[in-house]
């Protein structure tokens, strides 16, 4: 296998970290992600481990480590030289003030073979992660502008973008007033595509989510009295057990009566109590599981409606019909296991509803 060059290694780092963010989208909710430093060199270790094809224990890295690893990697590579005609054209567009869509046009101008294709992939992953981060700005406080301030200098450096003026003041002006706004515009353009996706998600998901939520609520209403009844039965058996144990210890009984009490009656009570306790524990587990389902769907409702409202608010009103015409799902909410869980739930309920009196009848 041919040795990887710097661009291929950079792409692999971006793909690996992006895959982890996709698998754990909650990480992008982290306050100040991409803005706050991870501290130390943990993010550098992560980059080196990925580049050296080592197995990654992702639990060892925080969201800040992942974000800083992406920025660090981009700053370490030169994707294109300053002499590249497309880089020069991008700089000229930005400096001329004719910069609308300039950064996205630049990415689209890259060839679809060799390193150019890989450069486009790197930049598109950066924009895609930024878009998904900006969606959660209510939690992470990272707006498209904040993300552009983070990514702008790294993108400028990796693309060898040099302003006409060579002094420090000209470079700072170029970054803050031309590069960063172009990156911000590109992130917002990506967000515009998410609006129809969120609208579609809300339309096709809320009904299923509501049904599952109601099912969990009904289960909890059944569980509460059932658990209380089991507790009362257990208390009765505990009292009876205490009486028989006292009789064994202090009662005036024949040897045969003591033997029967010790070897038959008391063990039967203990076994019945243990059975009740297991049933009660099962109900507790089911109650907690359904409470978790309820809580999860409450958060899902907030996510769906909140994301849609925030995006529409950021990008202006759009017709739902118009948006849905071009909808392409990004978020996926799976209810594939719902039927299997309901079947399991029915089986467990059938077991739990076997009357404890069967145990007492044996006594």
C-alpha positions as CSV (number, residue, x, y, z in Angstrom):
1,X,0.0,0.0,0.0
2,X,1.4,3.4,-1.0
3,X,2.3,5.7,1.8
4,X,-0.2,8.4,2.6
5,X,0.6,12.0,2.0
6,X,-0.3,14.9,4.3
7,X,-3.6,15.6,2.6
8,X,-4.6,11.9,2.8
9,X,-3.7,11.8,6.4
10,X,-5.7,15.0,7.1
11,X,-8.7,13.5,5.3
12,X,-8.5,10.4,7.4
13,X,-8.4,12.4,10.6
14,X,-11.4,14.4,9.5
15,X,-13.4,11.4,8.4
16,X,-12.6,9.5,11.7
17,X,-13.6,12.3,14.0
18,X,-16.7,13.2,11.8
19,X,-17.8,9.6,12.0
20,X,-17.5,9.7,15.8
21,X,-19.5,13.0,16.0
22,X,-22.2,11.4,13.8
23,X,-22.4,8.4,16.1
24,X,-22.5,10.7,19.2
25,X,-24.3,13.9,18.1
26,X,-24.7,14.9,21.7
27,X,-21.0,15.9,21.8
28,X,-21.8,18.8,19.5
29,X,-24.0,20.2,22.3
30,X,-20.9,20.9,24.4
31,X,-20.6,24.5,25.5
32,X,-18.0,26.4,23.6
33,X,-17.0,23.4,21.4
34,X,-14.4,24.5,18.8
35,X,-13.8,27.7,20.8
36,X,-12.5,26.3,24.1
37,X,-9.0,24.7,24.1
38,X,-8.8,21.1,25.3
39,X,-5.5,21.9,27.1
40,X,-2.4,19.8,27.0
41,X,-1.6,17.7,24.0
42,X,-4.4,15.1,24.2
43,X,-5.8,16.3,20.8
44,X,-2.4,16.0,19.2
45,X,-2.1,12.4,20.5
46,X,-5.5,11.7,19.0
47,X,-4.3,13.0,15.6
48,X,-1.1,11.0,15.7
49,X,-2.9,7.8,16.7
50,X,-5.4,8.2,13.8
51,X,-2.6,8.9,11.3
52,X,-0.6,5.9,12.6
53,X,-3.6,3.6,12.1
54,X,-3.8,2.8,15.8
55,X,-7.0,1.6,17.5
56,X,-8.8,4.6,19.1
57,X,-10.3,4.4,22.5
58,X,-12.7,7.3,22.0
59,X,-13.8,7.3,25.7
60,X,-10.4,8.9,26.4
61,X,-11.1,12.0,24.5
62,X,-13.5,14.9,25.2
63,X,-15.5,16.8,22.7
64,X,-13.0,19.6,23.1
65,X,-10.2,17.2,22.2
66,X,-12.0,16.1,19.0
67,X,-12.7,19.7,17.9
68,X,-9.2,20.9,18.6
69,X,-7.8,17.9,16.8
70,X,-9.6,19.0,13.6
71,X,-8.3,22.6,13.9
72,X,-4.8,21.4,14.7
73,X,-4.7,19.0,11.7
74,X,-5.9,21.7,9.3
75,X,-3.2,24.1,10.5
76,X,-0.5,21.5,10.0
77,X,-1.2,21.0,6.3
78,X,-0.9,23.0,3.1
79,X,-3.8,22.0,1.0
80,X,-2.9,24.2,-1.9
81,X,0.0,26.6,-2.7
82,X,-0.5,30.3,-3.0
83,X,0.3,30.1,-6.7
84,X,-2.8,27.9,-7.4
85,X,-5.0,29.8,-9.8
86,X,-8.2,28.9,-7.9
87,X,-6.7,30.2,-4.6
88,X,-5.7,33.4,-6.4
89,X,-9.2,33.7,-7.9
90,X,-10.8,33.2,-4.4
91,X,-8.6,35.9,-2.9
92,X,-9.4,38.3,-5.7
93,X,-13.1,37.7,-5.3
94,X,-12.9,38.4,-1.6
95,X,-10.9,41.5,-2.0
96,X,-13.1,42.9,-4.8
97,X,-16.2,42.7,-2.6
98,X,-17.8,40.2,-5.0
99,X,-17.6,37.4,-2.4
100,X,-21.2,36.0,-2.3
101,X,-20.9,32.3,-2.6
102,X,-17.2,32.6,-3.2
103,X,-16.0,29.9,-0.8
104,X,-18.6,27.3,-1.9
105,X,-17.8,28.1,-5.5
106,X,-14.1,27.5,-4.7
107,X,-14.9,24.1,-3.3
108,X,-17.0,23.2,-6.3
109,X,-14.1,24.3,-8.6
110,X,-11.8,21.6,-7.2
111,X,-11.3,18.7,-9.5
112,X,-12.9,15.4,-8.7
113,X,-9.7,13.4,-8.9
114,X,-6.4,12.9,-6.9
115,X,-5.7,15.4,-4.1
116,X,-8.2,18.0,-5.3
117,X,-11.1,15.7,-4.6
118,X,-9.7,15.0,-1.1
119,X,-9.2,18.7,-0.4
120,X,-12.9,19.3,-1.3
121,X,-13.8,16.4,1.0
122,X,-11.8,17.9,3.9
123,X,-13.4,21.4,3.5
124,X,-16.9,19.9,3.1
125,X,-16.5,17.9,6.3
126,X,-15.5,21.0,8.1
127,X,-18.6,22.8,6.9
128,X,-20.9,19.9,7.6
129,X,-19.6,19.6,11.2
130,X,-20.0,23.3,11.6
131,X,-23.6,23.2,10.3
132,X,-24.5,20.4,12.8
133,X,-22.8,22.4,15.6
134,X,-24.6,25.6,14.7
135,X,-28.0,23.8,14.9
136,X,-27.3,23.2,18.6
137,X,-26.2,26.8,19.3
138,X,-28.8,27.1,22.0
139,X,-26.7,24.6,24.0
140,X,-23.2,25.2,22.7
141,X,-23.4,28.9,22.0
142,X,-21.6,28.4,18.7
143,X,-23.3,30.5,16.1
144,X,-22.2,30.4,12.4
145,X,-20.2,33.6,13.1
146,X,-18.4,32.1,16.1
147,X,-17.6,29.0,14.1
148,X,-16.3,31.1,11.2
149,X,-14.0,32.9,13.6
150,X,-12.6,29.5,14.6
151,X,-12.3,28.0,11.2
152,X,-11.5,31.1,9.1
153,X,-7.8,31.4,10.1
154,X,-7.1,27.7,9.8
155,X,-8.8,27.5,6.3
156,X,-6.9,30.6,5.2
157,X,-3.6,29.2,6.3
158,X,-4.1,25.7,4.8
159,X,-5.1,27.3,1.5
160,X,-2.1,29.7,1.5
161,X,-4.5,32.6,1.0
162,X,-2.4,35.8,0.9
163,X,-3.9,39.3,0.7
164,X,-2.5,41.9,-1.6
165,X,-1.0,43.8,1.3
166,X,1.8,41.8,3.0
167,X,1.9,43.6,6.3
168,X,0.3,42.3,9.5
169,X,-2.5,44.8,9.5
170,X,-3.6,43.8,6.0
171,X,-3.5,40.1,6.9
172,X,-5.6,40.7,10.0
173,X,-8.1,42.8,8.0
174,X,-8.2,40.1,5.3
175,X,-9.0,37.3,7.8
176,X,-11.5,39.2,10.0
177,X,-13.4,41.1,7.3
178,X,-13.2,38.9,4.2
179,X,-12.3,35.2,5.0
180,X,-14.4,34.8,8.2
181,X,-17.6,36.3,6.6
182,X,-17.1,34.0,3.5
183,X,-16.8,30.9,5.8
184,X,-19.8,32.1,7.8
185,X,-21.9,32.5,4.6
186,X,-20.9,28.9,3.6
187,X,-22.0,27.5,7.0
188,X,-25.3,29.3,6.8
189,X,-25.8,28.1,3.2
190,X,-25.5,24.6,4.6
191,X,-28.0,25.4,7.3
192,X,-30.5,26.5,4.7
193,X,-30.5,22.9,3.4
194,X,-31.4,21.6,6.9
195,X,-34.6,23.5,7.2
196,X,-36.6,21.3,4.9
197,X,-35.0,18.2,6.5
198,X,-36.1,19.3,10.0
199,X,-39.6,20.2,8.8
200,X,-39.9,16.7,7.2
201,X,-38.6,15.1,10.4
202,X,-41.1,16.9,12.5
203,X,-43.9,15.9,10.2
204,X,-43.1,12.2,9.9
205,X,-41.8,11.6,13.4
206,X,-44.0,13.4,15.9
207,X,-47.0,11.0,15.4
208,X,-44.9,7.9,16.1
209,X,-43.2,9.6,19.0
210,X,-46.5,10.6,20.5
211,X,-47.8,7.1,20.3
212,X,-44.7,5.6,22.0
213,X,-44.9,8.3,24.6
214,X,-48.5,7.5,25.4
215,X,-47.7,3.8,25.6
216,X,-44.9,4.5,28.2
217,X,-47.3,6.7,30.2
218,X,-50.0,4.0,30.2
219,X,-47.4,1.5,31.4
220,X,-46.4,3.7,34.3
221,X,-50.0,4.1,35.3
222,X,-50.3,0.3,35.5
223,X,-46.9,-0.1,37.3
224,X,-47.6,2.2,40.2
225,X,-50.6,0.3,41.8
226,X,-49.1,-3.1,40.9
227,X,-45.9,-2.2,42.7
228,X,-47.8,-1.0,45.7
229,X,-49.9,-4.3,45.8
230,X,-46.7,-6.3,45.7
231,X,-45.2,-4.3,48.5
232,X,-48.3,-4.9,50.7
233,X,-48.2,-8.6,50.0
234,X,-44.5,-8.7,50.9
235,X,-45.2,-6.9,54.2
236,X,-47.9,-9.5,55.0
237,X,-45.6,-12.3,54.4
238,X,-42.8,-10.7,56.3
239,X,-45.1,-10.3,59.3
240,X,-46.2,-14.0,59.1
241,X,-42.5,-15.0,58.8
242,X,-41.6,-13.1,61.9
243,X,-44.4,-14.8,63.8
244,X,-43.3,-18.2,62.8
245,X,-39.6,-17.5,63.5
246,X,-40.6,-16.2,67.0
247,X,-42.6,-19.4,67.6
248,X,-39.6,-21.5,66.6
249,X,-37.4,-19.6,69.0
250,X,-39.8,-19.1,72.0
251,X,-42.8,-21.3,71.4
252,X,-43.6,-24.4,73.3
253,X,-43.6,-26.8,70.4
254,X,-43.0,-30.5,70.1
255,X,-39.9,-31.7,68.3
256,X,-41.9,-32.7,65.2
257,X,-43.6,-29.2,65.1
258,X,-40.3,-27.5,65.4
259,X,-38.8,-29.6,62.6
260,X,-41.8,-28.9,60.3
261,X,-41.6,-25.2,61.2
262,X,-37.9,-25.0,60.5
263,X,-37.6,-27.2,57.5
264,X,-40.9,-26.6,55.7
265,X,-43.0,-23.6,56.7
266,X,-40.3,-20.9,57.3
267,X,-38.4,-21.8,54.1
268,X,-41.7,-21.6,52.2
269,X,-42.4,-18.2,53.5
270,X,-38.9,-17.0,52.6
271,X,-39.2,-18.5,49.1
272,X,-42.6,-16.7,48.7
273,X,-41.0,-13.4,49.8
274,X,-38.1,-13.8,47.5
275,X,-40.5,-14.4,44.6
276,X,-42.4,-11.3,45.4
277,X,-39.2,-9.3,45.7
278,X,-38.2,-10.5,42.2
279,X,-41.5,-9.5,40.8
280,X,-41.2,-6.1,42.4
281,X,-37.7,-5.6,41.1
282,X,-38.9,-6.5,37.6
283,X,-41.7,-3.9,37.8
284,X,-39.1,-1.3,39.0
285,X,-36.9,-2.1,36.0
286,X,-39.9,-1.7,33.7
287,X,-41.0,1.5,35.3
288,X,-37.6,3.0,35.0
289,X,-37.3,1.9,31.4
290,X,-40.6,3.5,30.5
291,X,-39.8,6.6,32.5
292,X,-36.6,6.9,30.5
293,X,-38.6,6.4,27.3
294,X,-40.9,9.3,28.3
295,X,-38.0,11.5,29.2
296,X,-36.3,10.7,25.9
297,X,-39.3,11.5,23.9
298,X,-39.8,14.8,25.8
299,X,-36.3,15.7,24.7
300,X,-37.0,14.5,21.2
301,X,-40.0,16.8,21.0
302,X,-37.9,19.7,22.1
303,X,-35.1,18.9,19.7
304,X,-37.4,18.5,16.7
305,X,-39.5,21.6,17.3
306,X,-36.7,23.7,18.7
307,X,-34.3,22.9,15.9
308,X,-36.9,23.8,13.3
309,X,-37.9,27.0,15.0
310,X,-34.3,28.1,15.5
311,X,-33.4,27.4,11.9
312,X,-36.4,29.1,10.4
313,X,-35.8,32.0,12.7
314,X,-32.2,32.3,11.5
315,X,-32.9,31.9,7.8
316,X,-36.2,33.6,7.4
317,X,-39.7,32.2,6.8
318,X,-39.9,29.4,4.2
319,X,-43.0,27.6,2.9
320,X,-43.3,24.1,4.4
321,X,-44.5,22.8,1.1
322,X,-41.6,24.4,-0.7
323,X,-39.2,23.0,1.8
324,X,-40.6,19.5,1.8
325,X,-40.2,19.4,-2.0
326,X,-36.4,19.2,-1.6
327,X,-36.3,17.4,1.7
328,X,-33.6,14.9,2.2
329,X,-33.4,13.3,5.6
330,X,-30.3,13.9,7.7
331,X,-31.6,13.2,11.1
332,X,-32.9,9.7,11.6
333,X,-35.1,8.5,14.5
334,X,-35.6,4.8,14.5
335,X,-38.6,3.1,16.0
336,X,-37.7,-0.3,14.4
337,X,-37.4,-1.9,17.9
338,X,-40.8,-0.7,19.1
339,X,-42.7,-3.9,18.1
340,X,-40.1,-6.1,19.6
341,X,-40.1,-4.1,22.8
342,X,-43.9,-4.2,23.0
343,X,-43.9,-8.0,22.6
344,X,-41.2,-8.3,25.3
345,X,-43.2,-6.0,27.5
346,X,-46.4,-8.1,27.1
347,X,-44.5,-11.3,28.0
348,X,-43.0,-9.7,31.1
349,X,-46.4,-8.3,32.2
350,X,-47.9,-11.8,31.8
351,X,-45.2,-13.2,34.1
352,X,-45.7,-10.4,36.7
353,X,-49.4,-10.7,36.8
354,X,-49.3,-14.3,38.0
355,X,-50.9,-14.0,41.5
356,X,-48.6,-14.2,44.4
357,X,-51.5,-16.1,46.1
358,X,-50.2,-19.2,44.3
359,X,-47.2,-19.1,46.6
360,X,-49.2,-18.5,49.7
361,X,-51.5,-21.4,48.8
362,X,-48.6,-23.7,49.1
363,X,-48.0,-22.7,52.7
